[in-house]
Amino acid sequence: MPDPRSCRPDLGLSWPTVMDAFRQVGQEVITAPPGPVTVLGIEETRRGRMR
């Protein structure tokens, strides 16, 4: 099993480098304002108790 800390040594990427990039992009995604809601879905399973 390959060492997860050596993510893509052939590309010169280490695990810390990849995680730093992931965190940066992730932070941009979660801080961006959400778009308008056009469709509201409802869970397919029934909620509450059966009558």
mmCIF file as Biopython writes it, N, C-alpha, C and O atoms, coordinates in Angstrom:
data_model
#
loop_
_atom_site.group_PDB
_atom_site.id
_atom_site.type_symbol
_atom_site.label_atom_id
_atom_site.label_alt_id
_atom_site.label_comp_id
_atom_site.label_asym_id
_atom_site.label_entity_id
_atom_site.label_seq_id
_atom_site.pdbx_PDB_ins_code
_atom_site.Cartn_x
_atom_site.Cartn_y
_atom_site.Cartn_z
_atom_site.occupancy
_atom_site.B_iso_or_equiv
_atom_site.auth_seq_id
_atom_site.auth_asym_id
_atom_site.pdbx_PDB_model_num
ATOM 1   N N  . MET A ? 1  ? 0.850   -1.175 0.000   1.0 0.0 1  A 1 
ATOM 2   C CA . MET A ? 1  ? 0.000   0.000  0.000   1.0 0.0 1  A 1 
ATOM 3   C C  . MET A ? 1  ? 0.899   1.243  0.000   1.0 0.0 1  A 1 
ATOM 4   O O  . MET A ? 1  ? 1.834   1.330  0.796   1.0 0.0 1  A 1 
ATOM 5   N N  . PRO A ? 2  ? 0.620   2.199  -0.887  1.0 0.0 2  A 1 
ATOM 6   C CA . PRO A ? 2  ? 1.458   3.398  -0.920  1.0 0.0 2  A 1 
ATOM 7   C C  . PRO A ? 2  ? 1.239   4.277  0.303   1.0 0.0 2  A 1 
ATOM 8   O O  . PRO A ? 2  ? 0.168   4.283  0.909   1.0 0.0 2  A 1 
ATOM 9   N N  . ASP A ? 3  ? 2.263   5.001  0.637   1.0 0.0 3  A 1 
ATOM 10  C CA . ASP A ? 3  ? 2.208   5.922  1.768   1.0 0.0 3  A 1 
ATOM 11  C C  . ASP A ? 3  ? 1.323   7.108  1.396   1.0 0.0 3  A 1 
ATOM 12  O O  . ASP A ? 3  ? 1.632   7.792  0.420   1.0 0.0 3  A 1 
ATOM 13  N N  . PRO A ? 4  ? 0.225   7.392  2.131   1.0 0.0 4  A 1 
ATOM 14  C CA . PRO A ? 4  ? -0.670  8.496  1.769   1.0 0.0 4  A 1 
ATOM 15  C C  . PRO A ? 4  ? -0.004  9.866  1.859   1.0 0.0 4  A 1 
ATOM 16  O O  . PRO A ? 4  ? -0.482  10.829 1.259   1.0 0.0 4  A 1 
ATOM 17  N N  . ARG A ? 5  ? 1.099   9.957  2.606   1.0 0.0 5  A 1 
ATOM 18  C CA . ARG A ? 5  ? 1.788   11.243 2.708   1.0 0.0 5  A 1 
ATOM 19  C C  . ARG A ? 5  ? 2.558   11.583 1.434   1.0 0.0 5  A 1 
ATOM 20  O O  . ARG A ? 5  ? 2.910   12.742 1.213   1.0 0.0 5  A 1 
ATOM 21  N N  . SER A ? 6  ? 2.823   10.581 0.596   1.0 0.0 6  A 1 
ATOM 22  C CA . SER A ? 6  ? 3.482   10.853 -0.685  1.0 0.0 6  A 1 
ATOM 23  C C  . SER A ? 6  ? 2.425   10.753 -1.770  1.0 0.0 6  A 1 
ATOM 24  O O  . SER A ? 6  ? 2.390   9.780  -2.524  1.0 0.0 6  A 1 
ATOM 25  N N  . CYS A ? 7  ? 1.588   11.730 -1.847  1.0 0.0 7  A 1 
ATOM 26  C CA . CYS A ? 7  ? 0.396   11.732 -2.683  1.0 0.0 7  A 1 
ATOM 27  C C  . CYS A ? 7  ? 0.715   11.482 -4.154  1.0 0.0 7  A 1 
ATOM 28  O O  . CYS A ? 7  ? 0.258   10.484 -4.712  1.0 0.0 7  A 1 
ATOM 29  N N  . ARG A ? 8  ? 1.465   12.336 -4.780  1.0 0.0 8  A 1 
ATOM 30  C CA . ARG A ? 8  ? 1.873   12.155 -6.174  1.0 0.0 8  A 1 
ATOM 31  C C  . ARG A ? 8  ? 3.334   12.549 -6.316  1.0 0.0 8  A 1 
ATOM 32  O O  . ARG A ? 8  ? 3.640   13.623 -6.834  1.0 0.0 8  A 1 
ATOM 33  N N  . PRO A ? 9  ? 4.237   11.689 -5.862  1.0 0.0 9  A 1 
ATOM 34  C CA . PRO A ? 9  ? 5.654   12.055 -5.935  1.0 0.0 9  A 1 
ATOM 35  C C  . PRO A ? 9  ? 6.131   12.261 -7.370  1.0 0.0 9  A 1 
ATOM 36  O O  . PRO A ? 9  ? 7.080   13.008 -7.604  1.0 0.0 9  A 1 
ATOM 37  N N  . ASP A ? 10 ? 5.475   11.598 -8.341  1.0 0.0 10 A 1 
ATOM 38  C CA . ASP A ? 10 ? 5.879   11.779 -9.735  1.0 0.0 10 A 1 
ATOM 39  C C  . ASP A ? 10 ? 5.571   13.187 -10.236 1.0 0.0 10 A 1 
ATOM 40  O O  . ASP A ? 10 ? 6.188   13.647 -11.197 1.0 0.0 10 A 1 
ATOM 41  N N  . LEU A ? 11 ? 4.621   13.880 -9.597  1.0 0.0 11 A 1 
ATOM 42  C CA . LEU A ? 11 ? 4.297   15.254 -9.957  1.0 0.0 11 A 1 
ATOM 43  C C  . LEU A ? 11 ? 4.938   16.263 -9.008  1.0 0.0 11 A 1 
ATOM 44  O O  . LEU A ? 11 ? 4.781   17.473 -9.169  1.0 0.0 11 A 1 
ATOM 45  N N  . GLY A ? 12 ? 5.659   15.750 -8.021  1.0 0.0 12 A 1 
ATOM 46  C CA . GLY A ? 12 ? 6.286   16.644 -7.053  1.0 0.0 12 A 1 
ATOM 47  C C  . GLY A ? 12 ? 5.321   17.174 -6.013  1.0 0.0 12 A 1 
ATOM 48  O O  . GLY A ? 12 ? 5.559   18.225 -5.418  1.0 0.0 12 A 1 
ATOM 49  N N  . LEU A ? 13 ? 4.221   16.444 -5.789  1.0 0.0 13 A 1 
ATOM 50  C CA . LEU A ? 13 ? 3.220   16.871 -4.810  1.0 0.0 13 A 1 
ATOM 51  C C  . LEU A ? 13 ? 3.295   15.994 -3.576  1.0 0.0 13 A 1 
ATOM 52  O O  . LEU A ? 13 ? 3.264   14.768 -3.672  1.0 0.0 13 A 1 
ATOM 53  N N  . SER A ? 14 ? 3.393   16.615 -2.435  1.0 0.0 14 A 1 
ATOM 54  C CA . SER A ? 14 ? 3.370   15.876 -1.184  1.0 0.0 14 A 1 
ATOM 55  C C  . SER A ? 14 ? 1.985   16.020 -0.558  1.0 0.0 14 A 1 
ATOM 56  O O  . SER A ? 14 ? 1.180   16.846 -0.989  1.0 0.0 14 A 1 
ATOM 57  N N  . TRP A ? 15 ? 1.720   15.212 0.459   1.0 0.0 15 A 1 
ATOM 58  C CA . TRP A ? 15 ? 0.427   15.256 1.132   1.0 0.0 15 A 1 
ATOM 59  C C  . TRP A ? 15 ? 0.142   16.649 1.704   1.0 0.0 15 A 1 
ATOM 60  O O  . TRP A ? 15 ? -0.967  17.148 1.515   1.0 0.0 15 A 1 
ATOM 61  N N  . PRO A ? 16 ? 1.085   17.303 2.394   1.0 0.0 16 A 1 
ATOM 62  C CA . PRO A ? 16 ? 0.794   18.640 2.913   1.0 0.0 16 A 1 
ATOM 63  C C  . PRO A ? 16 ? 0.470   19.648 1.811   1.0 0.0 16 A 1 
ATOM 64  O O  . PRO A ? 16 ? -0.374  20.522 2.007   1.0 0.0 16 A 1 
ATOM 65  N N  . THR A ? 17 ? 1.123   19.541 0.665   1.0 0.0 17 A 1 
ATOM 66  C CA . THR A ? 17 ? 0.852   20.455 -0.445  1.0 0.0 17 A 1 
ATOM 67  C C  . THR A ? 17 ? -0.561  20.267 -0.964  1.0 0.0 17 A 1 
ATOM 68  O O  . THR A ? 17 ? -1.269  21.243 -1.211  1.0 0.0 17 A 1 
ATOM 69  N N  . VAL A ? 18 ? -0.973  19.035 -1.129  1.0 0.0 18 A 1 
ATOM 70  C CA . VAL A ? 18 ? -2.318  18.743 -1.627  1.0 0.0 18 A 1 
ATOM 71  C C  . VAL A ? 18 ? -3.368  19.190 -0.612  1.0 0.0 18 A 1 
ATOM 72  O O  . VAL A ? 18 ? -4.387  19.764 -0.996  1.0 0.0 18 A 1 
ATOM 73  N N  . MET A ? 19 ? -3.136  18.938 0.669   1.0 0.0 19 A 1 
ATOM 74  C CA . MET A ? 19 ? -4.105  19.337 1.694   1.0 0.0 19 A 1 
ATOM 75  C C  . MET A ? 19 ? -4.212  20.851 1.796   1.0 0.0 19 A 1 
ATOM 76  O O  . MET A ? 19 ? -5.306  21.374 2.008   1.0 0.0 19 A 1 
ATOM 77  N N  . ASP A ? 20 ? -3.107  21.561 1.651   1.0 0.0 20 A 1 
ATOM 78  C CA . ASP A ? 20 ? -3.168  23.027 1.678   1.0 0.0 20 A 1 
ATOM 79  C C  . ASP A ? 20 ? -4.025  23.548 0.529   1.0 0.0 20 A 1 
ATOM 80  O O  . ASP A ? 20 ? -4.835  24.456 0.713   1.0 0.0 20 A 1 
ATOM 81  N N  . ALA A ? 21 ? -3.842  22.969 -0.657  1.0 0.0 21 A 1 
ATOM 82  C CA . ALA A ? 21 ? -4.640  23.395 -1.812  1.0 0.0 21 A 1 
ATOM 83  C C  . ALA A ? 21 ? -6.110  23.052 -1.607  1.0 0.0 21 A 1 
ATOM 84  O O  . ALA A ? 21 ? -6.987  23.853 -1.931  1.0 0.0 21 A 1 
ATOM 85  N N  . PHE A ? 22 ? -6.382  21.871 -1.073  1.0 0.0 22 A 1 
ATOM 86  C CA . PHE A ? 22 ? -7.759  21.448 -0.824  1.0 0.0 22 A 1 
ATOM 87  C C  . PHE A ? 22 ? -8.439  22.373 0.179   1.0 0.0 22 A 1 
ATOM 88  O O  . PHE A ? 22 ? -9.590  22.766 -0.011  1.0 0.0 22 A 1 
ATOM 89  N N  . ARG A ? 23 ? -7.730  22.713 1.240   1.0 0.0 23 A 1 
ATOM 90  C CA . ARG A ? 23 ? -8.308  23.610 2.249   1.0 0.0 23 A 1 
ATOM 91  C C  . ARG A ? 23 ? -8.597  24.990 1.672   1.0 0.0 23 A 1 
ATOM 92  O O  . ARG A ? 23 ? -9.622  25.597 1.983   1.0 0.0 23 A 1 
ATOM 93  N N  . GLN A ? 24 ? -7.695  25.481 0.836   1.0 0.0 24 A 1 
ATOM 94  C CA . GLN A ? 24 ? -7.894  26.807 0.247   1.0 0.0 24 A 1 
ATOM 95  C C  . GLN A ? 24 ? -9.126  26.830 -0.654  1.0 0.0 24 A 1 
ATOM 96  O O  . GLN A ? 24 ? -9.949  27.740 -0.554  1.0 0.0 24 A 1 
ATOM 97  N N  . VAL A ? 25 ? -9.259  25.849 -1.522  1.0 0.0 25 A 1 
ATOM 98  C CA . VAL A ? 25 ? -10.417 25.789 -2.415  1.0 0.0 25 A 1 
ATOM 99  C C  . VAL A ? 25 ? -11.688 25.533 -1.607  1.0 0.0 25 A 1 
ATOM 100 O O  . VAL A ? 25 ? -12.728 26.132 -1.879  1.0 0.0 25 A 1 
ATOM 101 N N  . GLY A ? 26 ? -11.606 24.649 -0.622  1.0 0.0 26 A 1 
ATOM 102 C CA . GLY A ? 26 ? -12.764 24.360 0.215   1.0 0.0 26 A 1 
ATOM 103 C C  . GLY A ? 26 ? -13.251 25.587 0.960   1.0 0.0 26 A 1 
ATOM 104 O O  . GLY A ? 26 ? -14.458 25.799 1.080   1.0 0.0 26 A 1 
ATOM 105 N N  . GLN A ? 27 ? -12.338 26.395 1.459   1.0 0.0 27 A 1 
ATOM 106 C CA . GLN A ? 27 ? -12.709 27.614 2.169   1.0 0.0 27 A 1 
ATOM 107 C C  . GLN A ? 27 ? -13.425 28.584 1.238   1.0 0.0 27 A 1 
ATOM 108 O O  . GLN A ? 27 ? -14.388 29.238 1.638   1.0 0.0 27 A 1 
ATOM 109 N N  . GLU A ? 28 ? -12.953 28.679 -0.008  1.0 0.0 28 A 1 
ATOM 110 C CA . GLU A ? 28 ? -13.609 29.550 -0.979  1.0 0.0 28 A 1 
ATOM 111 C C  . GLU A ? 28 ? -15.031 29.072 -1.279  1.0 0.0 28 A 1 
ATOM 112 O O  . GLU A ? 28 ? -15.940 29.882 -1.459  1.0 0.0 28 A 1 
ATOM 113 N N  . VAL A ? 29 ? -15.213 27.755 -1.330  1.0 0.0 29 A 1 
ATOM 114 C CA . VAL A ? 29 ? -16.530 27.202 -1.647  1.0 0.0 29 A 1 
ATOM 115 C C  . VAL A ? 29 ? -17.508 27.435 -0.491  1.0 0.0 29 A 1 
ATOM 116 O O  . VAL A ? 29 ? -18.651 27.831 -0.716  1.0 0.0 29 A 1 
ATOM 117 N N  . ILE A ? 30 ? -17.062 27.190 0.735   1.0 0.0 30 A 1 
ATOM 118 C CA . ILE A ? 30 ? -18.014 27.296 1.849   1.0 0.0 30 A 1 
ATOM 119 C C  . ILE A ? 30 ? -18.289 28.743 2.247   1.0 0.0 30 A 1 
ATOM 120 O O  . ILE A ? 30 ? -19.289 29.007 2.916   1.0 0.0 30 A 1 
ATOM 121 N N  . THR A ? 31 ? -17.433 29.688 1.857   1.0 0.0 31 A 1 
ATOM 122 C CA . THR A ? 31 ? -17.702 31.085 2.190   1.0 0.0 31 A 1 
ATOM 123 C C  . THR A ? 31 ? -18.429 31.824 1.076   1.0 0.0 31 A 1 
ATOM 124 O O  . THR A ? 31 ? -18.875 32.953 1.278   1.0 0.0 31 A 1 
ATOM 125 N N  . ALA A ? 32 ? -18.556 31.208 -0.093  1.0 0.0 32 A 1 
ATOM 126 C CA . ALA A ? 32 ? -19.276 31.844 -1.201  1.0 0.0 32 A 1 
ATOM 127 C C  . ALA A ? 32 ? -20.771 31.849 -0.884  1.0 0.0 32 A 1 
ATOM 128 O O  . ALA A ? 32 ? -21.281 30.879 -0.323  1.0 0.0 32 A 1 
ATOM 129 N N  . PRO A ? 33 ? -21.474 32.912 -1.230  1.0 0.0 33 A 1 
ATOM 130 C CA . PRO A ? 33 ? -22.916 32.938 -0.969  1.0 0.0 33 A 1 
ATOM 131 C C  . PRO A ? 33 ? -23.634 31.901 -1.836  1.0 0.0 33 A 1 
ATOM 132 O O  . PRO A ? 33 ? -23.298 31.737 -3.009  1.0 0.0 33 A 1 
ATOM 133 N N  . PRO A ? 34 ? -24.605 31.212 -1.275  1.0 0.0 34 A 1 
ATOM 134 C CA . PRO A ? 34 ? -25.326 30.198 -2.054  1.0 0.0 34 A 1 
ATOM 135 C C  . PRO A ? 34 ? -26.222 30.858 -3.104  1.0 0.0 34 A 1 
ATOM 136 O O  . PRO A ? 34 ? -26.663 31.997 -2.949  1.0 0.0 34 A 1 
ATOM 137 N N  . GLY A ? 35 ? -26.471 30.123 -4.152  1.0 0.0 35 A 1 
ATOM 138 C CA . GLY A ? 35 ? -27.369 30.615 -5.194  1.0 0.0 35 A 1 
ATOM 139 C C  . GLY A ? 35 ? -28.816 30.536 -4.748  1.0 0.0 35 A 1 
ATOM 140 O O  . GLY A ? 35 ? -29.111 29.966 -3.698  1.0 0.0 35 A 1 
ATOM 141 N N  . PRO A ? 36 ? -29.723 31.102 -5.533  1.0 0.0 36 A 1 
ATOM 142 C CA . PRO A ? 36 ? -31.136 31.059 -5.160  1.0 0.0 36 A 1 
ATOM 143 C C  . PRO A ? 36 ? -31.680 29.630 -5.232  1.0 0.0 36 A 1 
ATOM 144 O O  . PRO A ? 36 ? -31.249 28.826 -6.059  1.0 0.0 36 A 1 
ATOM 145 N N  . VAL A ? 37 ? -32.620 29.340 -4.363  1.0 0.0 37 A 1 
ATOM 146 C CA . VAL A ? 37 ? -33.259 28.015 -4.344  1.0 0.0 37 A 1 
ATOM 147 C C  . VAL A ? 37 ? -34.363 28.014 -5.386  1.0 0.0 37 A 1 
ATOM 148 O O  . VAL A ? 37 ? -35.273 28.841 -5.333  1.0 0.0 37 A 1 
ATOM 149 N N  . THR A ? 38 ? -34.285 27.081 -6.342  1.0 0.0 38 A 1 
ATOM 150 C CA . THR A ? 38 ? -35.317 26.992 -7.371  1.0 0.0 38 A 1 
ATOM 151 C C  . THR A ? 38 ? -36.256 25.809 -7.135  1.0 0.0 38 A 1 
ATOM 152 O O  . THR A ? 38 ? -37.424 25.846 -7.524  1.0 0.0 38 A 1 
ATOM 153 N N  . VAL A ? 39 ? -35.735 24.761 -6.494  1.0 0.0 39 A 1 
ATOM 154 C CA . VAL A ? 39 ? -36.550 23.575 -6.222  1.0 0.0 39 A 1 
ATOM 155 C C  . VAL A ? 39 ? -36.243 23.127 -4.807  1.0 0.0 39 A 1 
ATOM 156 O O  . VAL A ? 39 ? -35.077 23.049 -4.418  1.0 0.0 39 A 1 
ATOM 157 N N  . LEU A ? 40 ? -37.267 22.833 -4.041  1.0 0.0 40 A 1 
ATOM 158 C CA . LEU A ? 40 ? -37.090 22.335 -2.691  1.0 0.0 40 A 1 
ATOM 159 C C  . LEU A ? 40 ? -37.499 20.872 -2.672  1.0 0.0 40 A 1 
ATOM 160 O O  . LEU A ? 40 ? -38.664 20.544 -2.893  1.0 0.0 40 A 1 
ATOM 161 N N  . GLY A ? 41 ? -36.541 19.996 -2.409  1.0 0.0 41 A 1 
ATOM 162 C CA . GLY A ? 41 ? -36.828 18.560 -2.379  1.0 0.0 41 A 1 
ATOM 163 C C  . GLY A ? 41 ? -37.299 18.117 -1.010  1.0 0.0 41 A 1 
ATOM 164 O O  . GLY A ? 41 ? -36.964 18.733 0.002   1.0 0.0 41 A 1 
ATOM 165 N N  . ILE A ? 42 ? -38.068 17.061 -0.982  1.0 0.0 42 A 1 
ATOM 166 C CA . ILE A ? 42 ? -38.562 16.499 0.274   1.0 0.0 42 A 1 
ATOM 167 C C  . ILE A ? 42 ? -38.062 15.068 0.362   1.0 0.0 42 A 1 
ATOM 168 O O  . ILE A ? 42 ? -38.062 14.334 -0.626  1.0 0.0 42 A 1 
ATOM 169 N N  . GLU A ? 43 ? -37.644 14.688 1.535   1.0 0.0 43 A 1 
ATOM 170 C CA . GLU A ? 43 ? -37.142 13.337 1.766   1.0 0.0 43 A 1 
ATOM 171 C C  . GLU A ? 43 ? -38.175 12.314 1.309   1.0 0.0 43 A 1 
ATOM 172 O O  . GLU A ? 43 ? -39.373 12.482 1.536   1.0 0.0 43 A 1 
ATOM 173 N N  . GLU A ? 44 ? -37.704 11.263 0.668   1.0 0.0 44 A 1 
ATOM 174 C CA . GLU A ? 44 ? -38.620 10.256 0.144   1.0 0.0 44 A 1 
ATOM 175 C C  . GLU A ? 44 ? -39.223 9.381  1.230   1.0 0.0 44 A 1 
ATOM 176 O O  . GLU A ? 44 ? -40.308 8.826  1.052   1.0 0.0 44 A 1 
ATOM 177 N N  . THR A ? 45 ? -38.531 9.255  2.348   1.0 0.0 45 A 1 
ATOM 178 C CA . THR A ? 45 ? -39.066 8.419  3.422   1.0 0.0 45 A 1 
ATOM 179 C C  . THR A ? 45 ? -40.068 9.228  4.223   1.0 0.0 45 A 1 
ATOM 180 O O  . THR A ? 45 ? -39.958 10.449 4.330   1.0 0.0 45 A 1 
ATOM 181 N N  . ARG A ? 46 ? -41.030 8.543  4.776   1.0 0.0 46 A 1 
ATOM 182 C CA . ARG A ? 46 ? -42.072 9.215  5.542   1.0 0.0 46 A 1 
ATOM 183 C C  . ARG A ? 46 ? -41.548 9.596  6.912   1.0 0.0 46 A 1 
ATOM 184 O O  . ARG A ? 46 ? -40.879 8.800  7.571   1.0 0.0 46 A 1 
ATOM 185 N N  . ARG A ? 47 ? -41.849 10.806 7.341   1.0 0.0 47 A 1 
ATOM 186 C CA . ARG A ? 47 ? -41.411 11.266 8.656   1.0 0.0 47 A 1 
ATOM 187 C C  . ARG A ? 47 ? -42.557 11.123 9.650   1.0 0.0 47 A 1 
ATOM 188 O O  . ARG A ? 47 ? -43.730 11.162 9.277   1.0 0.0 47 A 1 
ATOM 189 N N  . GLY A ? 48 ? -42.205 10.960 10.892  1.0 0.0 48 A 1 
ATOM 190 C CA . GLY A ? 48 ? -43.225 10.833 11.932  1.0 0.0 48 A 1 
ATOM 191 C C  . GLY A ? 48 ? -43.698 9.387  12.056  1.0 0.0 48 A 1 
ATOM 192 O O  . GLY A ? 48 ? -43.171 8.485  11.406  1.0 0.0 48 A 1 
ATOM 193 N N  . ARG A ? 49 ? -44.703 9.191  12.905  1.0 0.0 49 A 1 
ATOM 194 C CA . ARG A ? 49 ? -45.173 7.816  13.069  1.0 0.0 49 A 1 
ATOM 195 C C  . ARG A ? 49 ? -46.319 7.524  12.143  1.0 0.0 49 A 1 
ATOM 196 O O  . ARG A ? 49 ? -47.045 8.425  11.722  1.0 0.0 49 A 1 
ATOM 197 N N  . MET A ? 50 ? -46.474 6.268  11.831  1.0 0.0 50 A 1 
ATOM 198 C CA . MET A ? 50 ? -47.557 5.832  10.946  1.0 0.0 50 A 1 
ATOM 199 C C  . MET A ? 50 ? -48.874 5.940  11.687  1.0 0.0 50 A 1 
ATOM 200 O O  . MET A ? 50 ? -48.937 5.699  12.892  1.0 0.0 50 A 1 
ATOM 201 N N  . ARG A ? 51 ? -49.911 6.298  10.979  1.0 0.0 51 A 1 
ATOM 202 C CA . ARG A ? 51 ? -51.227 6.396  11.591  1.0 0.0 51 A 1 
ATOM 203 C C  . ARG A ? 51 ? -52.108 5.279  11.140  1.0 0.0 51 A 1 
ATOM 204 O O  . ARG A ? 51 ? -53.264 5.198  11.556  1.0 0.0 51 A 1 
#
